Amino acid sequence: MFLVPPYAGLFIYLHKIMYEKKATIFKSPDLSKLKEVIIDHRTRIYVAPEVDPVEAKNRYLFRISTRRP
């Protein structure tokens, strides 16, 4: 026979309440306010309207080429 303190079940119940997760809300950018830059036939990136599309494409390709395989 095991001796269990009277508050053992209460701790487990409070433990569940204390660690409830909040709902995660992801806010996506409005693509209608961004400029689309076509990299190749299946890759597109979106940049701010004031950014040069050629420079954005070059920066993207440079980042991709310096990644490890």
N, C-alpha and C positions, 0 to 999 in steps of 0.2 A: 504494500500500500504506500502510495506517494503522498506526501503532505504538500498541498498546493496553497499558496497564500490566497486570500479571498480577492485580492485585487489583480490577480494574474490575467483573468479574462478581460478586465477593464483596460489593461495596458494594451492588449492586442487590438481592441476596438478603437482606442484613441490613436494608436499607431496608424491605422488605416485612414483615419480622418485627417491626421496631420500631414500626410504625404499625398494628398490628391493633387494631380497635375492640372495646371490651367490650360485652357484650350490655346493652341498655337495658331496665331493669325499671321499669314504671310500676305504682305501687300505687294502686288505686282505693279511694275511701272506701266504707265499708259503708253502703249506703243504708237498711238496716233500722234503723240507729241515728239516722238523720236524719229531719226532718219535711218532708213535701212541701208546697210552696206552689204553688197553681195560679194562674198569671198570666192566661192566656186558654186557649182550647180546644186549643191546640197547644204551649204553653209552660209548663213546670214547673221550679221551682228547689227545691233541697234545702238546708235550713238546720239549724242545731243545735236541739235540742229546747227550749232555754231562750229562744230568740229569738222575738220577737213576729212572727207571720206577716203581719200588716197592715203593720207597719213594714218588713219585708223586701221585701214586694211594692212598697211605695212607693219604697224605695231602688233596687230593680231598675228600675222604670219611669223614675225620674229619671235613672239612668245611661244608659238606652237613649235617652231623649229628648235628652240633651246630646251624643250622638255626632254626628260629621259624616256626611252622607249618602254 
